[in-house]
């Protein structure tokens, strides 16, 4: 369910505080709080004769559009309350009093919602009556509402509006006249398609939890709504599918020319395009990146399109909505010359907080190609040594020990669920299973060749703190064994193992301060090595490791996640890392 808890419960205060924050993070901006207008300080405008560009609408779509006020984008933005258009008098005040008086015209951009169109339109007419030269572009880019359902209202305005204001803002910055700015703005709208999808509704600050729950009932927990509007409006359909299936449906609705109800723009394989993946506001960056990746793959595979530019981020949000919008813009000819193409205008620099800091046009156009396979990564070759291990004995020793460790996963996980985050058992199991798969390939009698297999296997299959510690320790063990290499073939004895292990514990101290008594795997490892050094007997050493692990019951952690997880369960369970290691070491002892 969308979050029903907010830091601010008064929506009016939330809007004004947010608008004021823009003047704090961009000192070239001013705020008319009474009229909720964010505008550029006249002293920051180098060319006041240029066309002024104004946009706006209901709040809740941050950073659009107040966050786009700045050089190369908007001259001003008029904001309403959450999801409600500003009033006509606010718009008139902006057009008449918050723009450079020397400006040779004003272009107003509004999204195609009834309130926005009426109130911005009324403000435009009032300004015209007072002698202002004003043009208005209305953006409708949504394909979720088809022609039949949209009727005379037409397409709703979605995140493609951000691309429109970017293009006209760049034109105005370059000194292009009002008529051409308006014409190109409409050209962009005519070549733009967008469609959104969301997992659930958004929650507006100030509304109660029960009201939020009622909104959630409109969409089941397993359904995704396609075509959902940016104000919680219902979409065109609800589906149960995965991400590839969702993207396939969305792109078909956007680009299928056989769908006469939604084929608003004819985009062919030969057309150049720009792709925008817009976050409603509640999708994590990780998921948004995966969404972008899937869209790009399917655009090329199913529709033959390779976008010239790909923009990803939150440009036109919907509060905390767990949704996204895909926008595809066909690059039509502006008829203003090569220096003022739509692509060039998208690339033009801006100085506004809300526009994403994208990579430069030069980087896009360099057409970077990956180097041939093998050029960047050469297989590391392990230098042979004279330290000898019987490979069949190595396999017969490791196999039962690894299987014993795998079998202990549930128990280790249970211990870690009490004192940690529950992933220790899974991590040890994953590492053990990976090494088990490598055992048949360990046929060399060179001990270093075994480590050449084991070390990268652990690194690639065990993550988290335990994975890092094991990887460091095993690599250090390999290094220290090599330091004990001899000039003639020598079997690796218990004495050599003990010496190398002791050196590796010392090396591990460079990366962790853990010592016995801190409730870590060191409580099992250190006793094992000490007894092995003293007796040369792996069985006695394994017993010492088990005793050390058992002693961690009731031991308060000094290091690791257990320190801040807290709780009282540590009195009854051993440290999961120490216990897991003791299981493995006892498995080795049993196999010898």
C-alpha positions in Angstrom: 0.0 0.0 0.0 1.2 3.5 -0.7 2.5 5.4 2.3 -0.2 6.9 4.5 2.3 8.5 6.8 3.9 11.9 5.9 6.2 14.4 7.6 3.7 17.1 6.7 0.0 16.7 7.3 -1.1 20.2 6.0 -1.0 20.1 2.2 -1.0 23.9 1.9 2.0 24.2 4.1 3.7 21.3 2.2 3.3 23.1 -1.2 4.5 26.5 0.1 7.5 25.0 1.9 8.5 23.0 -1.2 8.2 26.1 -3.4 10.3 28.1 -1.0 13.0 25.4 -0.9 13.7 26.0 -4.6 14.8 29.6 -3.8 17.2 28.1 -1.2 18.7 25.6 -3.5 18.8 27.9 -6.6 19.6 31.5 -5.5 18.6 32.9 -8.9 14.9 32.2 -8.2 12.3 34.2 -6.3 8.9 33.1 -4.8 5.7 35.0 -4.9 4.2 33.0 -2.0 0.7 34.6 -2.2 0.3 33.5 -5.8 2.5 30.4 -5.6 4.7 31.6 -8.5 8.4 30.6 -8.7 10.2 32.9 -11.1 13.7 34.0 -12.2 15.2 37.0 -10.5 15.4 39.7 -13.2 19.0 40.3 -12.3 19.9 36.7 -13.4 18.4 37.0 -16.9 21.0 37.9 -19.4 18.7 38.4 -22.3 15.4 39.9 -21.0 14.2 40.5 -24.6 13.9 36.8 -25.2 10.6 35.0 -25.2 9.5 34.1 -21.7 8.3 30.5 -21.1 5.7 29.8 -18.4 4.3 26.5 -17.3 2.5 25.2 -14.3 -0.3 23.2 -12.8 -1.2 21.3 -9.7 1.5 20.5 -7.2 2.4 17.0 -6.4 4.2 16.5 -9.8 7.7 17.5 -8.5 10.1 18.4 -9.9 7.7 19.4 -12.7 7.3 22.2 -13.1 8.6 24.6 -10.5 11.9 22.7 -10.5 12.4 23.5 -14.2 12.6 27.3 -13.7 16.0 28.4 -14.7 18.3 29.3 -17.6 17.4 27.3 -20.7 14.0 26.2 -19.5 11.2 28.1 -17.8 11.1 31.8 -16.9 8.4 31.1 -14.3 6.0 28.5 -13.0 2.5 28.9 -11.5 1.6 26.3 -9.0 -1.8 25.1 -7.7 -2.5 23.1 -4.6 -1.9 19.3 -4.7 -3.4 17.9 -7.9 -5.4 21.1 -8.5 -4.8 23.8 -11.2 -3.8 27.3 -10.2 -6.4 30.1 -10.5 -6.7 32.4 -13.5 -5.7 35.4 -11.4 -2.5 33.6 -10.3 -1.7 33.1 -14.0 -2.5 36.7 -15.0 -0.3 38.0 -12.1 2.6 35.9 -13.4 2.2 37.0 -17.0 1.8 40.6 -16.1 4.1 41.2 -13.2 6.7 38.3 -12.8 8.3 38.3 -16.2 10.8 40.7 -17.8 8.9 43.7 -19.2 11.2 43.8 -22.2 10.3 40.2 -23.3 9.1 40.0 -26.9 6.4 37.6 -26.0 5.3 34.8 -23.6 4.7 31.2 -24.4 2.5 29.4 -21.9 2.6 25.6 -21.8 -0.2 23.7 -20.0 -1.1 20.1 -19.7 -4.4 19.0 -21.2 -6.6 18.8 -18.1 -9.8 20.8 -18.0 -8.8 22.9 -15.0 -5.4 23.7 -16.3 -6.6 24.6 -19.8 -9.4 26.8 -18.5 -7.5 28.7 -15.8 -4.3 29.2 -17.9 -6.5 30.1 -20.9 -8.4 32.7 -18.9 -5.1 34.1 -17.6 -3.7 34.2 -21.1 -6.8 36.1 -22.3 -6.6 38.6 -19.5 -2.9 39.2 -20.3 -3.7 39.7 -24.0 -6.5 42.2 -23.1 -3.8 44.2 -21.2 -1.6 44.2 -24.3 0.7 41.2 -23.7 1.8 39.1 -26.6 1.0 35.5 -25.5 0.7 32.1 -27.1 -0.4 28.9 -25.4 0.6 25.3 -26.2 -1.5 22.5 -24.6 0.2 19.2 -24.2 -1.7 15.9 -24.6 0.6 12.9 -25.0 -1.2 10.1 -23.2 -2.3 7.1 -25.3 -4.0 5.3 -22.4 -7.1 7.2 -23.2 -8.0 6.4 -26.8 -9.9 8.6 -29.2 -13.3 7.0 -28.5 -13.0 7.5 -24.7 -11.2 10.8 -24.9 -13.7 12.3 -27.2 -13.5 16.1 -27.6 -11.2 16.4 -24.5 -8.4 14.6 -26.3 -5.2 13.1 -24.8 -4.2 13.9 -21.2 -0.9 15.5 -20.5 1.8 13.3 -19.0 5.6 13.4 -18.6 6.1 14.2 -22.3 5.3 17.8 -21.2 8.8 17.9 -19.7 10.2 17.3 -23.2 8.0 20.1 -24.6 9.2 22.7 -22.1 12.8 21.6 -22.6 12.6 22.2 -26.4 10.7 25.5 -26.2 12.9 26.7 -23.3 16.0 26.1 -25.3 14.5 27.9 -28.4 13.6 30.9 -26.2 17.1 30.9 -24.7 18.5 31.1 -28.3 16.4 34.2 -29.1 13.8 32.5 -31.4 10.6 34.4 -31.8 7.2 33.6 -30.1 5.5 32.2 -33.2 8.3 29.7 -33.9 8.5 28.8 -30.3 4.8 28.0 -30.2 4.9 26.2 -33.6 7.8 23.9 -32.5 6.1 23.3 -29.2 3.0 22.0 -31.0 5.2 20.0 -33.3 6.7 18.2 -30.4 3.2 17.4 -29.0 2.1 16.1 -32.4 5.0 13.6 -32.4 4.9 12.5 -28.8 3.3 9.4 -27.2 3.3 8.4 -23.5 1.8 5.8 -21.4 1.9 5.1 -17.6 1.6 2.1 -15.4 1.3 1.8 -11.6 1.3 -0.8 -8.9 -1.1 1.2 -6.7 -2.6 4.6 -6.0 -0.7 7.5 -4.5 -1.5 9.0 -1.1 -2.0 12.7 -0.7 -0.6 14.4 2.5 -3.4 15.3 4.9 -5.7 12.5 3.9 -6.4 9.8 6.6 -5.1 6.2 6.6 -8.6 4.8 6.2 -9.1 7.0 3.0 -5.8 5.6 1.7 -7.0 2.1 2.3 -10.2 2.7 0.4 -8.2 4.0 -2.5 -6.1 0.8 -2.4 -9.1 -1.3 -2.8 -9.5 0.0 -6.4 -6.5 -2.1 -7.4 -5.8 -5.6 -6.2 -2.4 -6.6 -4.7 -1.3 -8.6 -7.8 -2.6 -6.2 -10.5 -0.9 -3.5 -12.4 -2.9 -0.6 -13.8 -2.0 0.5 -17.3 -2.8 4.1 -18.3 -3.2 5.4 -14.8 -3.3 9.2 -14.7 -1.0 11.4 -12.7 -3.8 12.4 -10.3 -4.9 8.8 -9.4 -7.3 8.6 -12.3 -8.1 5.0 -13.3 -6.3 3.6 -16.3 -7.5 1.7 -19.3 -6.9 -1.8 -18.0 -5.7 -3.8 -15.1 -3.3 -6.7 -15.8 -1.5 -9.5 -13.9 1.9 -9.8 -15.6 5.7 -9.5 -15.1 7.9 -6.5 -16.2 8.6 -7.9 -19.7 4.9 -8.6 -20.3 3.9 -5.1 -19.0 6.4 -3.3 -21.2 5.3 -5.4 -24.2 1.7 -4.3 -23.7 2.6 -0.7 -23.1 4.8 -0.4 -26.2 2.2 -2.0 -28.3 -0.4 0.5 -27.2 2.0 3.3 -27.9 3.4 2.2 -31.3 0.9 -0.2 -33.0 -0.4 1.5 -36.1 -3.2 -1.1 -36.5 -4.8 0.2 -33.3 -6.9 3.0 -34.8 -8.1 4.1 -31.4 -4.6 4.8 -30.1 -2.3 5.3 -33.1 -1.8 9.0 -32.5 1.7 9.2 -34.0 3.1 7.2 -36.8 6.6 6.1 -35.7 8.5 3.8 -38.1 11.7 1.9 -37.8 13.5 4.6 -39.9 12.5 7.4 -37.5 14.9 8.8 -34.9 13.5 9.1 -31.4 14.1 10.2 -27.9 13.0 7.9 -25.0 12.0 9.2 -21.5 11.4 6.9 -18.6 9.7 8.9 -15.9 9.3 7.9 -12.3 6.0 8.6 -10.6 8.1 9.2 -7.5 7.8 5.9 -5.6 9.9 3.6 -7.8 13.4 2.9 -6.5 16.3 3.8 -8.7 17.2 0.1 -9.0 13.8 -0.8 -10.4 13.6 2.2 -12.6 17.0 1.2 -14.2 15.6 -2.3 -14.8 12.5 -0.8 -16.4 14.6 1.4 -18.7 16.7 -1.6 -19.7 13.6 -3.7 -20.5 12.0 -0.9 -22.5 15.2 -0.3 -24.6 15.6 -4.0 -25.3 12.0 -4.3 -26.5 12.0 -1.1 -28.5 14.8 -2.4 -30.6 13.8 -6.1 -30.7 10.0 -5.6 -31.3 9.8 -2.2 -33.0 13.2 -1.6 -34.6 13.8 1.6 -32.7 17.1 2.7 -31.2 16.6 6.0 -29.4 19.1 8.8 -30.0 18.8 9.9 -26.4 17.6 8.0 -23.3 16.5 10.1 -20.3 15.7 8.4 -17.0 14.5 9.9 -13.7 11.7 11.7 -11.9 10.7 14.7 -14.1 7.0 14.7 -13.7 6.0 12.9 -10.6 2.8 11.8 -8.9 3.7 12.2 -5.2 4.7 8.7 -3.9 3.2 6.8 -6.8 4.8 3.4 -7.4 4.5 3.8 -11.2 6.3 5.0 -14.3 5.6 6.6 -17.6 7.3 5.7 -20.9 7.4 8.6 -23.5 8.7 8.3 -27.0 9.3 11.4 -29.1 9.8 11.3 -32.8 12.4 13.8 -34.0 10.5 15.9 -36.6 12.0 18.7 -38.5 11.7 22.1 -36.8 12.5 23.9 -40.1 14.8 26.3 -38.2 18.1 24.9 -39.4 20.5 22.3 -38.1 21.5 24.3 -35.1 17.9 24.2 -33.8 16.9 20.6 -34.3 14.8 18.9 -31.6 17.8 16.7 -30.7 20.0 19.8 -30.3 17.4 21.6 -28.2 17.1 18.5 -25.9 20.9 18.6 -25.6 21.1 22.3 -24.9 22.5 23.2 -21.4 20.1 24.2 -18.6 20.6 25.6 -15.2 17.5 24.3 -13.3 17.3 22.0 -10.3 14.7 19.6 -11.7 16.3 18.7 -15.1 18.5 15.6 -14.9 22.2 16.1 -15.3 22.4 13.9 -18.4 25.6 12.9 -20.3 26.7 15.4 -22.9 25.7 15.3 -26.6 29.4 14.6 -27.4 29.3 11.5 -25.4 26.2 10.3 -27.1 27.5 11.0 -30.5 30.9 9.4 -30.1 29.3 6.0 -30.7 31.4 4.2 -28.1 32.1 0.6 -29.0 33.2 -2.1 -26.5 36.7 -3.4 -27.0 37.0 -6.9 -28.5 36.5 -9.7 -26.0 39.6 -10.5 -24.1 41.3 -7.1 -24.5 40.1 -5.7 -21.2 40.1 -8.9 -19.1 43.0 -11.3 -19.4 42.7 -14.5 -17.5 44.9 -14.4 -14.5 47.5 -17.1 -14.7 48.5 -18.8 -11.5 52.2 -19.3 -11.1 53.0 -23.0 -10.4 54.5 -24.0 -7.1 56.3 -26.9 -5.5 53.6 -27.3 -2.8 51.9 -30.6 -3.4 48.4 -31.9 -2.6 47.0 -35.3 -3.6 44.0 -34.0 -5.7 41.9 -37.1 -5.0 42.5 -36.8 -1.3 41.7 -33.1 -1.5 38.3 -33.8 -3.2 37.5 -36.7 -0.9 38.2 -34.4 2.1 36.4 -31.3 0.9 33.3 -33.0 -0.5 31.8 -34.4 2.7 32.8 -31.2 4.6 31.0 -29.0 2.1 27.9 -31.2 2.1 27.8 -31.1 5.9 28.0 -27.3 5.7 25.2 -27.2 3.1 23.0 -29.4 5.4 23.5 -27.0 8.3 22.0 -24.1 6.3 18.6 -24.1 8.1 20.2 -24.2 11.5 22.7 -21.4 10.7 19.9 -19.3 9.2 17.8 -19.8 12.3 20.7 -18.6 14.5 21.3 -15.6 12.2 17.6 -14.7 12.2 17.8 -14.3 16.0 21.0 -12.2 16.1 21.5 -10.9 12.5 19.6 -10.4 9.3 19.1 -14.1 8.4 21.4 -14.4 5.4 24.5 -16.1 6.9 23.3 -19.7 6.3 22.3 -18.9 2.7 25.6 -17.3 2.0 27.6 -20.2 3.4 25.4 -22.7 1.5 25.8 -20.8 -1.8 29.6 -20.7 -1.4 29.8 -24.4 -0.5 27.6 -25.4 -3.4 29.7 -23.4 -5.8 33.0 -25.0 -4.6 31.3 -28.5 -4.7 30.7 -27.9 -8.4 34.4 -27.0 -8.9 35.7 -30.1 -7.2 35.8 -32.4 -10.3 38.0 -29.8 -12.1 40.6 -29.9 -9.3 42.9 -32.4 -10.8 46.3 -30.8 -10.3 48.6 -31.8 -7.5 49.8 -28.2 -7.2 48.2 -26.6 -4.1 48.2 -23.2 -5.7 46.0 -24.5 -8.6 43.4 -25.6 -6.1 43.3 -22.1 -4.6 43.1 -20.7 -8.1 39.7 -22.5 -8.3 38.5 -21.9 -4.8 39.3 -18.2 -4.3 37.3 -16.7 -7.3 34.5 -19.2 -6.6 34.0 -17.8 -3.1 34.4 -14.2 -4.3 31.7 -14.7 -7.0 29.2 -16.6 -5.0 29.4 -15.4 -1.4 28.4 -11.8 -0.7 27.9 -9.8 2.5 30.3 -9.6 5.3 31.0 -13.3 5.6 31.7 -13.5 1.9 34.2 -10.7 2.1 36.0 -12.2 5.1 36.3 -15.6 3.6 37.5 -14.2 0.3 40.2 -12.1 2.0 41.2 -14.9 4.3 41.5 -17.5 1.4 43.4 -15.1 -0.8 45.7 -14.4 2.1 46.1 -18.1 2.8 47.1 -18.7 -0.8 49.6 -15.9 -0.6 51.1 -17.1 2.6 51.3 -20.7 1.3 53.3 -19.4 -1.7 55.6 -17.6 0.8 56.3 -21.0 2.3 57.1 -22.6 -1.1 60.3 -24.6 -1.4 62.7 -25.2 -4.2 61.7 -28.8 -4.6 58.3 -30.6 -4.5 57.0 -30.7 -0.9 53.8 -32.1 0.4 51.6 -29.6 2.3 51.8 -30.9 5.9 49.7 -29.9 8.9 52.7 -27.8 10.1 52.7 -25.8 6.8 48.9 -25.4 7.0 49.1 -24.2 10.6 51.9 -21.7 9.8 50.1 -20.3 6.7 46.8 -20.1 8.6 48.4 -18.2 11.5 49.9 -15.7 9.0 46.5 -15.3 7.4 44.8 -14.5 10.7 47.4 -11.8 11.2 46.7 -10.5 7.7 43.0 -10.5 8.3 43.6 -8.1 11.2 44.5 -5.4 8.6 40.8 -5.4 7.5 38.9 -6.3 10.7 39.6 -5.7 14.4 37.7 -8.9 15.3 39.2 -11.1 18.0 38.0 -14.1 20.0 35.4 -12.8 22.4 33.8 -10.4 19.9 31.2 -13.0 18.9 32.4 -13.6 15.3 33.8 -16.4 13.2 37.1 -15.6 14.8 35.9 -17.4 18.0 36.1 -20.6 16.0 38.9 -19.9 13.6 41.6 -18.7 16.1 41.2 -21.7 18.5 41.4 -24.0 15.5 44.7 -22.6 14.3 46.2 -22.4 17.7 45.5 -26.0 18.4 46.6 -27.1 14.9 49.9 -25.2 15.5 50.4 -26.9 18.9 49.4 -30.4 18.1 49.4 -30.8 14.3 46.1 -32.7 14.7 43.1 -31.5 12.6 40.7 -33.5 14.7 41.8 -31.8 17.9 41.8 -28.5 16.2 38.2 -29.0 15.0 37.1 -29.8 18.5 38.6 -26.5 19.7 36.7 -24.7 17.0 33.5 -26.2 18.1 34.2 -25.3 21.7 35.0 -21.7 20.6 31.7 -21.5 18.7 29.7 -22.9 21.6 31.2 -20.3 23.9 29.6 -17.5 21.8 26.2 -18.4 23.3 25.4 -15.6 25.7 28.4 -13.6 24.4 27.5 -10.0 23.6 28.6 -8.9 20.1 31.2 -6.2 19.8 31.3 -6.3 16.0 29.1 -7.1 13.1 25.3 -6.6 12.5 24.4 -8.2 15.8 25.7 -5.0 17.6 22.8 -2.9 16.3 20.2 -5.6 15.7 19.9 -6.0 19.4 17.4 -8.3 21.1 17.9 -10.9 23.8 18.1 -14.1 21.7 21.9 -14.2 21.7 21.8 -15.9 25.1 20.4 -19.1 23.5 22.2 -19.3 20.2 25.9 -19.3 19.1 27.3 -16.8 16.6 26.1 -18.1 13.2 29.4 -17.4 11.5 31.4 -19.2 14.1 29.0 -22.1 14.2 29.0 -22.5 10.4 32.8 -22.5 10.3 33.0 -25.1 13.1 30.7 -27.4 11.1 32.9 -27.2 8.0 36.1 -27.8 10.0 34.6 -30.8 11.8 33.5 -32.1 8.4 37.2 -31.9 7.2 38.3 -33.7 10.4 35.8 -36.5 10.0 36.9 -37.0 6.4 40.6 -37.4 7.3 
